[in-house]
Amino acid sequence: MDKHPRICHPSDFSAAARPAFRQAVSLAKTLHGELVLVHVLSPIVTPALGAEVYIGAAFYDDLLRAARAAARRHLDQLVVQAKRAGVRVSARLMEGLPVHELIGRTAKMLRARLLVMGTHGRTGVSQFVLSSVAARVIATAPCPVLTVRGRSRREQRNRR
């Protein structure tokens, strides 16, 4: 492995991503590596409004600007946490679909040696029905992928 490996942590900012973030920070610190945080902002769609609803360009631009600003704030918070832990860190905000392909392309472009990402911990039918970005990243990533199981909604409720 490289003397200072680059570790990439894609995050959707969910509770399931938090344990993976902590693991990525720990690995980057232990290996004296660089941590690159990645968030993929998907296009804004408004299925709840129905197909007949028109959204003006200015309103759509406002929504997109707000989504970018929120994602940037989340990334900045993670950067601060990683820096406090003594890790070299940077962040990338990507936009588009499919999310798993953008994560893979970013890891390849960055020459990442490892991807560390969370899973939602779903099992059974919900795992089968709900496609998993993590599973698709694992199948197509240009480097090894460490998945860290996040807490399921049930586990989160029981913890409170």
N, C-alpha and C positions, 0 to 999 in steps of 0.2 A: 504494500500500500504506500501511497505517496507520503513524503515526510510531513506535509501539511494538507491532508485531504480536504476536498470541498464536499460538504454535506448539504444536501438540499432538503428542505422541509416544506412541502406543499400544505397549505392550511386553508380550510373553509371557515375558520374561526369558531367552529362548534365546540361543544363540551367534549366531544369524542376526539378532537384534535389536540386538546391540552396535554394529555399524557405523552403523545408523540412529540410535541414541542419540547417538553421537559427532557425526553430521551435524546432528542436531537441536540439540545444544548449540552447535555451531559457528555455525549459522544464527542462533540466538537471540542469541548474543554479537555477531555481526557486525551484525545488524539492531537491536540494543538492544531485543530483544523479550522477552516472557515465555514461558517453557517450561512446559507443563503435561504431566506424565507421567500416563498412564492405563494401568491394568491391569484387564482384565475377568476376574473369577473365575467360571468356569463351575460349574454345579451339580455336586456330587460324585456320580458314578455308579460302581458297582463291577461292571462286566460280567464281570470275571474270576471273581467269586464265583458267578455263575449266577443265574438268575431265582428259584430256590427258596430262596435264602438271605435270611433276615430280618435287617435291621440295626436294632437298637433306636434309639429317638429320642435317648437320651442319648449313645450311641456316635456317631451321625450328627452331633449337635451338637458333640461333641469333634473329629471330623474337620473339620467346617466351621470351627470356631474355630482349629484348627491351620493350615488352609489360608489363612485370613484373616491370621493372624499371620505366616506365611511370606511372603505377598504383600506385606504392609506392610513387612517387613524389606527385601525386595528394592527396593521403591519408595524407602524411606528411604536405602538405599545409593546409588541413582541420584540422589536429591536432593542428597546430600552431594557426589557427583562434579560435578554441575552447578554447585553453589554454589562449589566450589573453582575452577571455570573462570570464575567471575564472572558467572553467569547468574541472573536472577530466575527462580525455579522453584517450582512447587507440584505436588502429586500427588493423584490421585483413584483410589480403588479402587471399581470398579463390580462388580455381580454380576448374572448372568443370561445368557440366550441370546435371540436369536442375537448372537454377539460383534460381528459387523460392524455390526449395527443399533445396538447400544449405543455403539460407537465413533463412528458417524455422529451419533447424537443428542447425545452428549457434545460433539463438535466444534461442533455447531450451538448448543447451549446456551451454550458458552464463547465463541461468536463467533470461533472459531479462523480464522485466515487461511491456515493451512497444516497439513496432517497429514504427518508424517515417520515412515514405518514400514518395517520390514525385510521382506524376502521370504526364503524358504528356499532360493532358487536352484535349485529343482527344474526338470528339463527332461523332455521326452519323455512317456512313459507315466505316470511318477509324478506329473508336473504335472497331467496330465489326470485321473487317478484320484483324487488327493488334492485335495479342494477347498481353495481358497486364501482365507483371510480377507482378505489384501491385495487380491486381485482383486475380492472383493465390496465391500470398502471403497471401492476406486477407482470402482466402478460406482455407488455410492449416496452418496458423501460430499458434504457441503454446501459443500466448499471444495477447492482443489487438493490433490493427494496426491503427495508425493515418496516413491518407493520406493527403498530402498537394498538392493542385493542382499547377502545374507549369504553366508557360506561354506557350501558343501554339506558333507555328512558326509565325502565323499571328500577334498575340499580340506582339511578340518580334520585328517584322518588324515595326509595327505601333508605337512602343515605341521609335524607333530611330529617 
